[in-house]
């Protein structure tokens, strides 16, 4: 009989913590929803939109450049200048 009393105490505590977790989850969801609604009107929202519009990473191209770099066949300074110009152009638009 002692065991059944102990088990019911744990069950009650588990129900209580589950209830608290659910309540916090709803509150956190509401806060996140408000943040997401207003983020579009902030400077960070503009940055996030820019990031979202960037193309995906082409792994094959990255691996090819890495190989050329290790072999000394990639002119880094010239290509870096071209890449920086493209980034600056994209930031202006």
C-alpha positions as CSV (number, residue, x, y, z in Angstrom):
1,X,0.0,0.0,0.0
2,X,2.9,2.3,0.6
3,X,3.9,2.0,-3.0
4,X,0.5,3.1,-4.3
5,X,0.7,6.2,-2.2
6,X,4.1,7.1,-3.6
7,X,3.1,6.4,-7.2
8,X,0.0,8.7,-7.0
9,X,2.2,11.5,-5.7
10,X,4.5,11.2,-8.7
11,X,1.5,11.0,-11.0
12,X,0.0,14.2,-9.5
13,X,3.3,16.0,-9.8
14,X,3.7,14.8,-13.4
15,X,0.2,16.2,-14.2
16,X,1.1,19.5,-12.6
17,X,4.3,19.9,-14.5
18,X,2.6,18.9,-17.8
19,X,0.0,21.6,-17.2
20,X,2.7,24.2,-16.5
21,X,4.6,23.2,-19.6
22,X,1.5,23.5,-21.7
23,X,0.7,26.9,-20.3
24,X,4.2,28.2,-20.9
25,X,4.2,26.7,-24.4
26,X,1.1,28.7,-25.3
27,X,2.5,31.9,-23.8
28,X,5.8,31.4,-25.7
29,X,3.9,30.8,-28.9
30,X,2.0,34.0,-28.5
31,X,5.2,36.0,-27.9
32,X,6.8,34.4,-30.9
33,X,3.7,35.2,-33.0
34,X,3.9,38.8,-32.0
35,X,7.6,39.0,-32.8
36,X,7.1,37.4,-36.3
37,X,4.2,39.8,-37.0
38,X,6.3,42.9,-36.3
39,X,9.7,41.7,-37.6
40,X,8.9,42.8,-41.1
41,X,8.9,46.4,-40.0
42,X,12.3,46.3,-38.4
43,X,15.9,46.7,-39.8
44,X,16.6,43.1,-38.8
45,X,13.5,42.1,-40.8
46,X,15.0,43.6,-43.9
47,X,18.2,41.7,-43.4
48,X,16.3,38.5,-42.9
49,X,14.4,39.0,-46.1
50,X,17.7,39.6,-47.9
51,X,19.2,36.4,-46.4
52,X,16.0,34.4,-47.3
53,X,16.3,35.5,-51.0
54,X,19.9,34.3,-51.3
55,X,20.5,31.3,-53.4
56,X,21.4,28.0,-51.8
57,X,25.0,26.8,-51.5
58,X,26.4,24.8,-54.3
59,X,28.5,22.2,-52.6
60,X,30.1,21.0,-55.8
61,X,31.3,24.5,-56.6
62,X,32.6,25.0,-53.0
63,X,34.5,21.7,-53.1
64,X,36.0,22.5,-56.5
65,X,37.3,25.9,-55.3
66,X,38.7,24.3,-52.1
67,X,40.6,21.8,-54.2
68,X,42.0,24.6,-56.5
69,X,43.1,26.6,-53.4
70,X,45.0,23.7,-52.0
71,X,46.6,23.0,-55.3
72,X,47.6,26.7,-55.7
73,X,45.5,27.0,-58.9
74,X,43.0,29.6,-57.7
75,X,43.8,33.3,-58.0
76,X,42.2,34.4,-54.7
77,X,42.9,38.1,-54.9
78,X,41.3,38.7,-58.3
79,X,38.3,36.6,-57.6
80,X,37.8,38.1,-54.2
81,X,37.6,41.6,-55.8
82,X,34.9,40.4,-58.2
83,X,32.9,38.7,-55.4
84,X,33.1,41.8,-53.3
85,X,31.9,44.0,-56.1
86,X,28.9,41.7,-56.6
87,X,28.0,41.7,-52.9
88,X,28.2,45.5,-52.8
89,X,26.0,45.8,-55.9
90,X,23.4,43.4,-54.3
91,X,23.4,45.5,-51.1
92,X,22.7,48.7,-53.0
93,X,19.5,47.2,-54.6
